[in-house]
């Protein structure tokens, strides 16, 4: 069960945004990721709880940020309920999309797991619902994912397989590199892996 800490920053001006303390693990029915976020000053900033089924579909998502809450799952596309800080109003949403995304590295692992790309495959288009900080506002976006390379790196615990993806935002054409090993993001725009207690889990 990998445990560790990511630092999150603005990908454009590198302003520190948060630290995400996480643990994750594959299980008999899929994969689960749980994290707590803190501000650069150490205050609690939110949490992520994401569970995928064996095909990589989100069977449960719970996000908290700035007293806002989102609960969602793959249902008729993706469906979610967003609750305001007072808890008095809840808004339901539904989009014909494949999965969710957001600032957490969990969503990059989840999308890679959902697509299951191979290095010789063509780029694949995916529609996602992003929940944007700080109020978890939903936004539908389209991306293109391509697996550029898969390399084995020698470690004390055996070879570590690192997948390098090219992710393209189809509305702007902006391209970014994402490096993932098992269920841990090694590097991505706005994300740095600062500490990892145990090696990444490998998906079968």
Protein Blocks (a to p, Z undefined) as FASTA:
>chain_A
ZZdddddddfklopafbdcdddddddfklcadddddddfkopafbdcdddddfkopafbd
cddeehiacddddeehiadddddfkopaccddddddfbdcdjblklmmmmmmmnopafkb
ccddddddddddfklpacddddddddfbdcddddfkopadddddddddfknopacdddde
hjacfbdehiacfbdfbdcdddZZ
